[in-house]
Amino acid sequence: MRLGLRVFFGFFLIAGLSAVLLLKVFLAEVKPSVREVMEDLMVDTANLLAETAADEMAGAGGLKPDGRLAAQLQRYAQREVDVMIWGLRKQSLDLRIYVTDAAGRVVLDSGQPSAVGQDYSQWNDVARTLRGDYGARSSRDYGADDRSTVLVVAAPVLKDGRQLGVVSVAKPVASVQRFIDRAERRVFWAGAALLAASLIVGVAVTLWLVASVRRLRRYAQQAQAGQAIAPPDMPGELGDLAHAMDDMRRRLEGREQLEHDVRALTHELKSPLAALRASGELLQDELPAADRQRFAAQVLDQTARLQTLVERVLALSQLEAQVGLGERQRVVLADWAEAQLERQASRLAQQGLGVVWTAREDVAVDVDAALLELAFGNLLVNAIDFAPAGSALELAVSTTPTTVRLTLRDHGPGVPQAGFAQLGKRFFSTARPGSLVKGSGLGLAIARRVAELHGGRLAFEAVEPGLRVSLILPTSR
């Protein structure tokens, strides 16, 4: 079962059971609560009537079926009532009042006049009240509906400390059943609405959770495919998990990159070490002076190659560990580039190369001069190595509203289309013209890292013939 269905069914089960239990509890409490309120009001009514009947019962003739209280109760029964109580219409008066004497015999009954003279002393409402307790009972109302009950509450009739009798007030529960039914319906539909709202919230939470998990899964799949993407921005623990996954990805990528670099560096070291070994073995033998000089020069050449390789590896490692720039200074880029060309004048002359300015704008930028010199020096050496003897290097400084571009082009063999995307990566290079010897590719990697530290980038453009490399820096404000 999928995660979303599991979460939804779990939420549905919890919310459903909770709603059912709450509804059951509420519905079970509605009817008793209404009866409790009704009984409370009947207690007040019984005590009020007991005070009303006390004077007449204490008189010489006692309480009579045709007396003042009986007439009042008769008029009460004949009253016409038509009122709206919270949306429900009431059109009848439902109280039945009967009075018993101190022996428990009925002396007045508003609902059943024929009951006068009957002995009610064994009924709970009368018996308990005569004993001084609270008298109440609930019994079936056989006259109306066998399933209906009547609630009876009694109060003692007292006069000068003497108990003269009991006043009992009876009311059928059916008279308030409409209110109970309405309350139960309201509770039921409110509970159903609460359950529906809970399910909607559950669906929303489930969809959000599933969407977040899917974003994490998509990020993990893209990271597994080697795509360099930022972790998804999510709140809470899922966001922490995303960043933890990104840190883990970076660590694994760093480890893979380290293993790749070690293999590439080992490969780069093989050729000069093999040449040094061969030259050293030959130099141990008796050789003509010319051969000895040639092999000694090869030793020096390969040693210089190893030294350059080590220096570039160290420089690139330091650049990759560097977070920001050092001290910045403002330089006019074209004049600064002229000064760098003068430092390579002897090497340019040795290769018979010239330099031609194709565009020159006098623009000043704030840069780390030492790092920029390192980057441009590597670009220039790379261009000299690949440029044919007697050709010209093209140099340009141009601007856009947001960038400054320092461009260098050689007229060498260029880069095959298949390897163009690998330019700027460490240990990727193509063979020098007229030779099978390859460079380390560290020069372009160093230049790219310097551009990144300045907030810029290194761009490559295939031209015929040669390669155009642009060091793009943001304009200074």
C-alpha positions as CSV (number, residue, x, y, z in Angstrom):
1,M,0.0,0.0,0.0
2,R,1.3,3.5,-0.9
3,L,2.4,5.9,1.8
4,G,-0.5,8.4,1.0
5,L,-3.2,5.7,1.4
6,R,-1.6,4.4,4.6
7,V,-1.5,7.9,6.1
8,F,-5.1,8.7,4.9
9,F,-6.6,5.4,6.2
10,G,-4.8,5.8,9.5
11,F,-6.1,9.4,9.9
12,F,-9.6,8.2,8.8
13,L,-9.6,5.4,11.3
14,I,-8.6,7.7,14.2
15,A,-10.9,10.6,13.2
16,G,-13.8,8.2,12.5
17,L,-13.5,6.3,15.7
18,S,-13.1,9.5,17.7
19,A,-16.1,11.1,16.0
20,V,-18.3,8.0,16.5
21,L,-17.3,7.8,20.2
22,L,-17.9,11.5,20.7
23,L,-21.3,11.4,18.9
24,K,-22.3,8.4,21.0
25,V,-21.3,10.2,24.2
26,F,-23.1,13.4,23.3
27,L,-26.2,11.7,22.1
28,A,-26.3,9.5,25.2
29,E,-26.1,12.7,27.3
30,V,-28.7,14.8,25.5
31,K,-31.9,13.1,26.9
32,P,-30.7,12.8,30.5
33,S,-29.6,16.4,30.5
34,V,-32.9,17.6,29.2
35,R,-34.7,15.5,31.9
36,E,-32.4,16.9,34.6
37,V,-33.3,20.5,33.5
38,M,-37.0,19.6,33.4
39,E,-36.8,18.0,36.9
40,D,-35.1,21.1,38.3
41,L,-37.9,23.3,37.0
42,M,-40.5,20.9,38.3
43,V,-39.0,21.0,41.8
44,D,-39.4,24.8,41.8
45,T,-43.0,24.5,40.6
46,A,-43.9,21.8,43.2
47,N,-42.5,24.0,46.0
48,L,-44.4,27.1,44.7
49,L,-47.7,25.1,44.6
50,A,-47.0,23.7,48.0
51,E,-46.9,27.2,49.5
52,T,-50.0,28.1,47.5
53,A,-51.9,25.1,48.9
54,A,-50.7,25.5,52.5
55,D,-53.2,28.1,53.7
56,E,-56.2,26.3,52.2
57,M,-55.2,22.9,53.6
58,A,-54.7,24.4,57.0
59,G,-58.2,25.9,57.1
60,A,-61.2,24.4,58.8
61,G,-62.6,22.7,55.7
62,G,-59.2,21.6,54.3
63,L,-58.5,21.4,50.6
64,K,-61.6,20.5,48.6
65,P,-62.2,19.5,44.9
66,D,-64.2,22.6,44.4
67,G,-62.0,24.9,46.4
68,R,-59.9,27.9,45.4
69,L,-56.8,25.9,44.4
70,A,-58.9,23.5,42.4
71,A,-60.5,26.4,40.5
72,Q,-57.1,27.9,39.7
73,L,-55.8,24.6,38.4
74,Q,-58.9,24.2,36.3
75,R,-58.5,27.6,34.8
76,Y,-54.8,26.7,34.2
77,A,-55.8,23.6,32.2
78,Q,-58.2,25.6,30.1
79,R,-55.7,28.3,29.1
80,E,-54.9,28.6,25.4
81,V,-51.2,28.6,24.6
82,D,-49.5,29.2,21.3
83,V,-45.9,30.1,21.7
84,M,-42.6,29.5,19.8
85,I,-39.8,28.2,21.9
86,W,-36.5,28.4,20.0
87,G,-38.2,27.4,16.7
88,L,-40.6,24.8,18.1
89,R,-44.3,25.5,18.7
90,K,-46.0,24.8,22.0
91,Q,-49.9,24.7,22.0
92,S,-50.7,22.8,25.2
93,L,-50.0,22.9,29.0
94,D,-48.7,19.5,30.1
95,L,-48.5,19.7,33.9
96,R,-50.7,17.5,36.1
97,I,-50.9,18.4,39.7
98,Y,-52.3,16.3,42.4
99,V,-52.4,16.9,46.2
100,T,-52.4,14.2,48.9
101,D,-53.1,14.6,52.6
102,A,-50.8,13.6,55.5
103,A,-52.0,10.0,55.1
104,G,-51.2,9.8,51.4
105,R,-54.8,10.0,50.1
106,V,-55.6,12.1,47.1
107,V,-57.6,15.3,47.9
108,L,-57.1,17.0,44.5
109,D,-56.1,15.9,41.0
110,S,-56.1,18.3,38.1
111,G,-55.6,15.5,35.5
112,Q,-57.8,12.7,36.9
113,P,-60.6,14.0,39.2
114,S,-61.7,10.4,39.7
115,A,-58.5,9.7,41.6
116,V,-59.7,11.7,44.6
117,G,-59.8,9.5,47.6
118,Q,-57.4,7.0,46.3
119,D,-54.4,6.0,48.4
120,Y,-51.1,7.1,46.9
121,S,-49.1,6.6,50.1
122,Q,-47.1,3.8,48.5
123,W,-46.0,5.8,45.5
124,N,-42.4,6.9,45.7
125,D,-43.1,10.7,45.3
126,V,-45.6,10.7,48.1
127,A,-44.0,8.1,50.4
128,R,-40.5,9.7,50.3
129,T,-41.8,13.2,50.8
130,L,-43.9,12.2,53.8
131,R,-40.7,10.6,55.3
132,G,-38.9,13.9,54.8
133,D,-36.9,12.9,51.8
134,Y,-36.8,14.2,48.3
135,G,-39.7,12.5,46.5
136,A,-39.6,11.8,42.7
137,R,-40.5,9.0,40.4
138,S,-40.6,8.1,36.8
139,S,-43.3,5.8,35.5
140,R,-45.1,4.9,32.2
141,D,-47.9,7.0,31.0
142,Y,-50.4,4.3,30.0
143,G,-53.0,6.9,29.2
144,A,-51.0,8.4,26.3
145,D,-48.3,6.0,25.0
146,D,-47.1,2.8,26.5
147,R,-43.6,3.8,25.6
148,S,-43.9,7.3,27.1
149,T,-42.8,8.0,30.7
150,V,-44.1,10.6,33.1
151,L,-41.7,12.4,35.5
152,V,-43.3,13.2,38.9
153,V,-41.7,15.5,41.5
154,A,-43.2,16.2,44.9
155,A,-42.9,18.8,47.6
156,P,-44.2,18.8,51.2
157,V,-47.1,21.2,52.2
158,L,-46.0,22.7,55.5
159,K,-47.8,25.1,57.9
160,D,-46.4,26.2,61.3
161,G,-44.0,23.2,61.3
162,R,-46.7,20.7,60.6
163,Q,-46.7,18.6,57.4
164,L,-50.2,18.8,56.0
165,G,-49.7,16.8,52.8
166,V,-47.8,16.6,49.5
167,V,-48.1,18.4,46.2
168,S,-46.9,16.3,43.3
169,V,-46.2,17.8,39.8
170,A,-46.3,15.4,36.9
171,K,-45.1,16.1,33.3
172,P,-44.8,13.6,30.4
173,V,-41.4,13.3,29.0
174,A,-43.0,13.2,25.5
175,S,-43.8,17.0,25.9
176,V,-40.1,17.8,25.7
177,Q,-39.2,14.9,23.3
178,R,-39.3,17.3,20.4
179,F,-36.5,19.3,22.0
180,I,-34.5,16.2,22.7
181,D,-35.0,15.0,19.1
182,R,-33.9,18.4,17.7
183,A,-30.9,18.5,20.0
184,E,-29.9,15.0,18.9
185,R,-30.2,15.9,15.3
186,R,-28.1,19.0,15.7
187,V,-25.5,17.1,17.6
188,F,-25.5,14.4,14.9
189,W,-25.1,16.8,12.0
190,A,-22.6,18.9,13.9
191,G,-20.6,15.7,14.5
192,A,-21.0,14.7,10.9
193,A,-19.8,18.1,9.8
194,L,-16.8,17.8,12.2
195,L,-16.0,14.4,10.8
196,A,-16.2,15.7,7.3
197,A,-14.0,18.7,8.2
198,S,-11.5,16.3,9.8
199,L,-11.4,14.1,6.7
200,I,-10.9,17.2,4.5
201,V,-8.0,18.3,6.8
202,G,-6.7,14.7,6.7
203,V,-6.8,14.6,3.0
204,A,-5.0,18.0,2.8
205,V,-2.4,16.9,5.3
206,T,-1.9,13.6,3.5
207,L,-1.6,15.4,0.1
208,W,0.9,17.8,1.6
209,L,2.9,15.1,3.2
210,V,2.9,12.9,0.1
211,A,3.9,15.9,-2.0
212,S,6.8,16.7,0.3
213,V,8.0,13.1,0.3
214,R,7.7,13.0,-3.5
215,R,9.8,16.2,-3.7
216,L,12.4,14.5,-1.5
217,R,12.2,11.4,-3.7
218,R,12.6,13.4,-6.9
219,Y,15.6,15.3,-5.4
220,A,17.2,12.0,-4.4
221,Q,16.6,10.5,-7.9
222,Q,18.1,13.6,-9.5
223,A,21.0,13.6,-7.2
224,Q,21.5,9.9,-7.9
225,A,21.5,10.7,-11.6
226,G,24.3,13.2,-11.0
227,Q,22.4,16.4,-11.4
228,A,23.7,19.2,-9.2
229,I,20.5,20.7,-7.8
230,A,19.7,22.6,-4.6
231,P,17.7,20.7,-2.0
232,P,14.0,21.5,-1.8
233,D,13.0,24.2,0.5
234,M,10.6,22.7,3.1
235,P,9.8,23.6,6.7
236,G,10.4,21.5,9.8
237,E,11.9,18.1,10.0
238,L,11.4,17.4,6.2
239,G,13.6,20.5,5.5
240,D,16.2,19.2,7.9
241,L,16.1,15.8,6.1
242,A,16.5,17.5,2.7
243,H,19.5,19.4,3.9
244,A,21.0,16.3,5.5
245,M,20.5,14.5,2.2
246,D,22.2,17.3,0.4
247,D,25.2,17.2,2.8
248,M,25.4,13.5,2.3
249,R,25.3,13.9,-1.5
250,R,28.1,16.5,-1.3
251,R,30.2,14.3,0.9
252,L,29.7,11.4,-1.5
253,E,30.4,13.6,-4.5
254,G,33.5,14.9,-2.8
255,R,34.7,11.4,-2.2
256,E,34.0,10.3,-5.8
257,Q,35.8,13.5,-7.0
258,L,38.8,12.7,-4.8
259,E,39.0,9.2,-6.1
260,H,38.7,10.5,-9.7
261,D,41.4,13.1,-9.0
262,V,43.7,10.6,-7.5
263,R,43.4,8.3,-10.5
264,A,43.8,11.2,-12.9
265,L,46.8,12.5,-11.0
266,T,48.4,9.1,-11.0
267,H,47.9,8.9,-14.7
268,E,49.4,12.3,-15.2
269,L,52.4,11.3,-13.2
270,K,53.1,8.2,-15.1
271,S,54.5,9.8,-18.3
272,P,57.0,12.1,-16.7
273,L,58.1,9.5,-14.2
274,A,58.6,6.9,-17.0
275,A,60.6,9.4,-18.9
276,L,62.7,10.3,-15.9
277,R,63.4,6.6,-15.2
278,A,64.3,5.9,-18.8
279,S,66.6,8.9,-18.9
280,G,68.2,8.0,-15.6
281,E,68.9,4.4,-16.7
282,L,70.5,5.6,-19.9
283,L,72.6,8.2,-18.0
284,Q,74.1,5.4,-16.0
285,D,75.7,4.0,-19.1
286,E,78.7,5.4,-21.1
287,L,77.2,7.8,-23.6
288,P,78.4,10.3,-26.0
289,A,78.4,13.9,-24.7
290,A,75.6,14.9,-27.0
291,D,73.3,12.0,-25.9
292,R,74.2,12.7,-22.3
293,Q,73.3,16.3,-22.7
294,R,70.0,15.4,-24.5
295,F,68.9,13.0,-21.7
296,A,69.9,15.4,-19.0
297,A,67.8,18.1,-20.7
298,Q,64.9,15.6,-20.8
299,V,65.3,15.0,-17.0
300,L,65.1,18.7,-16.4
301,D,62.2,19.1,-18.7
302,Q,60.2,16.3,-17.0
303,T,61.1,17.6,-13.6
304,A,59.8,21.0,-14.6
305,R,56.6,19.3,-15.8
306,L,56.2,17.5,-12.5
307,Q,56.8,20.7,-10.6
308,T,54.3,22.6,-12.6
309,L,51.7,19.8,-12.1
310,V,52.3,19.8,-8.4
311,E,52.1,23.6,-8.1
312,R,48.8,23.7,-10.1
313,V,47.3,20.9,-8.0
314,L,48.2,22.8,-4.8
315,A,46.9,26.1,-6.3
316,L,43.6,24.5,-7.3
317,S,43.2,22.8,-4.0
318,Q,43.7,26.1,-2.2
319,L,41.2,27.9,-4.5
320,E,38.6,25.2,-4.0
321,A,38.9,25.5,-0.2
322,Q,38.8,29.3,-0.4
323,V,35.4,30.9,0.4
324,G,35.9,34.5,-0.5
325,L,38.4,36.9,-2.1
326,G,41.4,38.4,-0.4
327,E,42.2,42.1,-0.7
328,R,40.6,43.7,-3.6
329,Q,42.1,46.5,-5.7
330,R,40.7,48.5,-8.6
331,V,42.5,47.9,-11.9
332,V,41.9,49.1,-15.4
333,L,41.6,45.7,-17.0
334,A,43.1,46.4,-20.4
335,D,46.2,48.1,-19.0
336,W,46.5,45.2,-16.5
337,A,46.3,42.7,-19.3
338,E,49.1,44.6,-21.2
339,A,51.3,44.2,-18.1
340,Q,50.7,40.5,-18.0
341,L,51.6,40.1,-21.7
342,E,54.9,41.8,-21.1
343,R,55.8,39.2,-18.5
344,Q,55.3,36.5,-21.1
345,A,57.0,38.5,-23.9
346,S,60.0,36.2,-24.1
347,R,57.9,33.1,-24.4
348,L,55.7,34.7,-27.0
349,A,58.8,35.7,-29.0
350,Q,60.2,32.2,-28.7
351,Q,57.0,30.8,-30.3
352,G,56.9,33.6,-32.8
353,L,53.5,34.7,-31.6
354,G,52.0,38.2,-31.7
355,V,49.1,39.7,-29.8
356,V,46.3,41.6,-31.5
357,W,43.7,43.7,-29.7
358,T,40.3,43.2,-31.3
359,A,38.4,45.3,-28.8
360,R,39.6,47.4,-26.0
361,E,37.4,49.3,-23.5
362,D,39.0,51.2,-20.6
363,V,36.9,49.8,-17.8
364,A,38.0,49.5,-14.2
365,V,37.1,46.5,-12.0
366,D,37.6,45.6,-8.3
367,V,39.5,42.3,-8.2
368,D,41.8,40.1,-6.2
369,A,44.8,41.0,-8.4
370,A,46.9,38.0,-7.3
371,L,44.1,35.5,-8.2
372,L,43.3,37.3,-11.4
373,E,47.0,37.1,-12.4
374,L,47.0,33.4,-11.6
375,A,43.9,32.8,-13.8
376,F,45.0,34.9,-16.8
377,G,48.6,33.5,-16.6
378,N,47.2,30.0,-17.0
379,L,44.9,31.0,-19.9
380,L,47.8,32.7,-21.6
381,V,50.2,29.8,-21.2
382,N,47.4,27.4,-22.4
383,A,46.9,29.6,-25.5
384,I,50.7,29.8,-26.2
385,D,50.9,26.0,-26.0
386,F,48.2,25.4,-28.5
387,A,48.8,28.4,-30.9
388,P,50.7,27.6,-34.2
389,A,54.1,29.2,-34.5
390,G,53.9,32.6,-36.2
391,S,50.2,33.1,-35.5
392,A,48.6,35.8,-33.4
393,L,46.7,35.7,-30.2
394,E,43.5,37.8,-30.2
395,L,42.8,39.7,-27.0
396,A,39.8,41.8,-26.1
397,V,38.2,43.7,-23.2
398,S,34.5,44.4,-23.6
399,T,31.6,45.3,-21.4
400,T,27.9,44.8,-20.9
401,P,25.6,46.6,-18.4
402,T,26.4,43.9,-15.8
403,T,29.7,42.2,-16.8
404,V,33.2,42.8,-18.0
405,R,34.6,40.3,-20.4
406,L,38.3,39.5,-20.9
407,T,38.7,37.3,-24.0
408,L,41.7,35.4,-25.4
409,R,41.7,33.5,-28.6
410,D,44.3,31.2,-30.2
411,H,44.3,29.9,-33.7
412,G,45.2,26.3,-32.8
413,P,43.3,23.1,-33.5
414,G,40.6,23.9,-31.0
415,V,38.7,21.2,-29.1
416,P,36.6,18.3,-30.5
417,Q,32.9,18.7,-30.1
418,A,32.7,15.6,-27.9
419,G,35.1,17.1,-25.4
420,F,33.7,20.7,-25.4
421,A,31.5,20.1,-22.4
422,Q,34.5,18.9,-20.3
423,L,36.5,22.1,-20.7
424,G,37.4,23.6,-17.4
425,K,37.3,20.3,-15.5
426,R,40.5,19.2,-13.9
427,F,42.7,16.7,-15.7
428,F,40.8,17.1,-19.0
429,S,43.0,18.2,-21.9
430,T,43.7,17.6,-25.5
431,A,47.0,16.9,-27.2
432,R,49.4,19.8,-28.0
433,P,49.8,20.5,-31.8
434,G,52.4,18.3,-33.4
435,S,52.7,16.1,-30.2
436,L,50.9,13.3,-28.4
437,V,51.6,15.0,-25.0
438,K,48.6,16.3,-23.2
439,G,48.4,18.9,-20.5
440,S,46.8,18.4,-17.1
441,G,43.8,20.6,-17.7
442,L,44.4,22.3,-14.4
443,G,45.0,25.7,-16.0
444,L,41.5,26.1,-17.2
445,A,40.1,24.6,-13.9
446,I,42.1,27.2,-11.9
447,A,40.8,30.0,-14.2
448,R,37.2,28.8,-13.8
449,R,37.6,28.7,-10.0
450,V,39.0,32.2,-9.9
451,A,36.1,33.5,-12.0
452,E,33.6,31.8,-9.6
453,L,35.3,33.4,-6.5
454,H,34.8,36.8,-8.2
455,G,31.1,36.0,-8.8
456,G,31.7,35.4,-12.5
457,R,32.3,32.5,-14.8
458,L,34.6,31.1,-17.5
459,A,33.0,30.7,-21.0
460,F,34.3,28.9,-24.1
461,E,33.4,29.4,-27.7
462,A,34.4,27.2,-30.6
463,V,35.8,29.3,-33.5
464,E,37.5,28.3,-36.7
465,P,40.3,27.9,-36.2
466,G,41.1,27.7,-32.5
467,L,39.3,28.4,-29.2
468,R,38.0,31.6,-27.6
469,V,38.0,31.7,-23.8
470,S,36.3,34.5,-21.9
471,L,36.9,35.4,-18.3
472,I,33.6,37.1,-17.3
473,L,33.5,39.2,-14.2
474,P,30.7,41.3,-12.7
475,T,31.0,45.1,-13.1
476,S,32.1,47.1,-10.1
477,R,29.7,49.4,-8.5
